[in-house]
Amino acid sequence: MSDAGARRAARAIDALRRGWPFRVTAPDGSLDLLAVESARDAAQAEFSSEDLLLSGERAVTLKLTNQRVAATPGPVRLAGAAYGVAAALAIADPSLDLAHPLKGPFRTVATGAETAAAAAMTMARHAGLLPAFFVREAAGEAETECGAEDVAALLDPSRLEVAARARLPVEASETAEIVAFRSPEEASDHVALIVGKRDGNPPVVRLHSECLTGDVLGSLKCDCGPQLHAALHAMGDAPWGVLLYLRQEGRGIGLVNKLRAYALQDQGFDTVDANLRLGFPVEARDFAIAGRMLELLNVPRIRLMTNNPEKVARLEHEGVEVVERLPLALPTNKYNEQYLATKRDRTGHQL
């Protein structure tokens, strides 16, 4: 994968966050884009686009896929309404649906560049923004430009390398070692905690996606914090173990969007429907990162502590041999009962 391509994608994602226009190119067409969430009225007026690009998931919520041109899965383009930033946000952000219940009528048109549109949705999720853009066909020179293949290069897990390691006594093990991993263009560093003394047996491994609200603040809406601490103590009782702490908040949609999902849950939607209404996939985490971390730690065989069989399949796809799945059973509370039932009934979690 190209270092130059990854740098181009990183610059484009930075422009996306800052509310600057950027271009995504692909063999089937190119698009000029401006993220709705970070745009300001002056920037949108200068961008001079009347169209919106939304994710396929958000399009389903808005019933746009009933129109023939939008029936194929993938991003959907709304044409010809001269949306301002506030109006576009009311369409893109489901937490505003109750305040703006009457939307449309909408007219959908072909995106004109499906590969570039799909890459833009990946970039929005990577930036932690809503997957919604002002869009127009590429015209003239672009100050910031990347290709769809550049986005793939940026997210390539083989770019991850060990950045630092140190001894770190923790409650579960006074002999633990912490290892930090970094890729050149990424701001988020992933971490592994090696607990106990390495031997020839497969370690107990826990893939734990970052959860600020659960891990740090003690949220009762999820079971992340208790799972993290239970896993560490289980590793302390085993010969050795490895905690992989992945910086993929909110199942890969970012902290702000996770809080938006929380607000939707307060309106009665479960975790799956909340993510879909936001315009994201139900599962957006990249477990190839975990496979790369284990490769760098020289851990080819593991005993995986998880209630999610999908994690077993995804790691095995990355070449990691999972010799045993260890369930992690914890008590529920009145705030997370529905959340855990949703994981069981809609995403296949099991003990």
Secondary structure as GFF3:
##gff-version 3
##sequence-region A 1 351
A	DSSP	alpha_helix	3	18	.	.	.	ID=ss1
A	DSSP	beta_strand	22	25	.	.	.	ID=ss2
A	DSSP	beta_strand	31	35	.	.	.	ID=ss3
A	DSSP	alpha_helix	41	47	.	.	.	ID=ss4
A	DSSP	beta_strand	51	54	.	.	.	ID=ss5
A	DSSP	alpha_helix	56	61	.	.	.	ID=ss6
A	DSSP	three_ten_helix	64	66	.	.	.	ID=ss7
A	DSSP	three_ten_helix	68	70	.	.	.	ID=ss8
A	DSSP	beta_strand	76	78	.	.	.	ID=ss9
A	DSSP	alpha_helix	85	92	.	.	.	ID=ss10
A	DSSP	three_ten_helix	94	96	.	.	.	ID=ss11
A	DSSP	beta_strand	108	109	.	.	.	ID=ss12
A	DSSP	alpha_helix	114	127	.	.	.	ID=ss13
A	DSSP	beta_strand	132	137	.	.	.	ID=ss14
A	DSSP	beta_strand	145	147	.	.	.	ID=ss15
A	DSSP	alpha_helix	148	154	.	.	.	ID=ss16
A	DSSP	three_ten_helix	157	159	.	.	.	ID=ss17
A	DSSP	beta_strand	161	167	.	.	.	ID=ss18
A	DSSP	beta_strand	177	182	.	.	.	ID=ss19
A	DSSP	beta_strand	190	196	.	.	.	ID=ss20
A	DSSP	beta_strand	204	209	.	.	.	ID=ss21
A	DSSP	pi_helix	212	216	.	.	.	ID=ss22
A	DSSP	alpha_helix	224	237	.	.	.	ID=ss23
A	DSSP	beta_strand	240	246	.	.	.	ID=ss24
A	DSSP	alpha_helix	249	252	.	.	.	ID=ss25
A	DSSP	alpha_helix	255	266	.	.	.	ID=ss26
A	DSSP	alpha_helix	271	278	.	.	.	ID=ss27
A	DSSP	alpha_helix	288	296	.	.	.	ID=ss28
A	DSSP	beta_strand	301	305	.	.	.	ID=ss29
A	DSSP	alpha_helix	309	317	.	.	.	ID=ss30
A	DSSP	beta_strand	321	326	.	.	.	ID=ss31
A	DSSP	alpha_helix	337	346	.	.	.	ID=ss32
###
